[in-house]
Amino acid sequence: MPRPSLGWAISLIAIVAIFLTVKFYFGVGGTGAGGAGGGPGMLAGAPAQSYPVKTLGGTTDSIDHYRGRVVLVNLWASWCAPCRSETPALEQLYEENRAKGLVILGIDQGESATAASAFAREMKLSYPILLDEDQQYGRAYAAVGLPTTLVIDRTGHILRGIDGELSLAQMRDAVGPALAAKVR
């Protein structure tokens, strides 16, 4: 039987090292709609990071401004097809639950105010849109891709972090426990 070459052995070791690095860094196989594992799912229980960024109206806003309310943060971009697809459900969720204390913050990642504003007009959005030109929120919330969604409780802690597009039912499931929780 022929012996494996040294090149073959080195290639195998490199493949295993790359796999383990990706698995460790991104938590492959654990994020998705369940919110566990790597990516934003690993942040559950942590205090929400907040950065002052511009709004479409030209003022400054941040997540901290909404302490005491349930906040669904949605990181998006107008060029992102799954972001476009889930946006009508976000607007519906906001309309259904804002009287119960839900705030949805759409945080545009890296685009101009012109692009974000055109998207918000096209989609007829009524929830606040923030412009994160430096993508601080994407880095802080371990966004592997877009869209990325986080649910933050009334005390400012992350309940769930989810990579990828969500349906309206998944959004309702994600915010429901936070909205039902008693305010202390």
Stockholm file with secondary structure:
# STOCKHOLM 1.0

chainA/1-184         MPRPSLGWAISLIAIVAIFLTVKFYFGVGGTGAGGAGGGPGMLAGAPAQSYPVKTLGGTTDSIDHYRGRVVLVNLWASWCAPCRSETPALEQLYEENRAKGLVILGIDQGESATAASAFAREMKLSYPILLDEDQQYGRAYAAVGLPTTLVIDRTGHILRGIDGELSLAQMRDAVGPALAAKVR
#=GR chainA/1-184 SS CCCCCHHHHHHHHHHHHHHHHHHHHHCTTSCGGGTCSSGGGGGTTSBCCCCCEEETTSCEECGGGGTTSEEEEEEECTTCHHHHHHHHHHHHHHHHHGGGTEEEEEEEESCCHHHHHHHHHHHTCCSCEEEETTCHHHHHTTCCSSSEEEEECTTSBEEEEEESCCCHHHHHHHHHHHHHSCCC
#=GC SS_cons         CCCCCHHHHHHHHHHHHHHHHHHHHHCTTSCGGGTCSSGGGGGTTSBCCCCCEEETTSCEECGGGGTTSEEEEEEECTTCHHHHHHHHHHHHHHHHHGGGTEEEEEEEESCCHHHHHHHHHHHTCCSCEEEETTCHHHHHTTCCSSSEEEEECTTSBEEEEEESCCCHHHHHHHHHHHHHSCCC
//
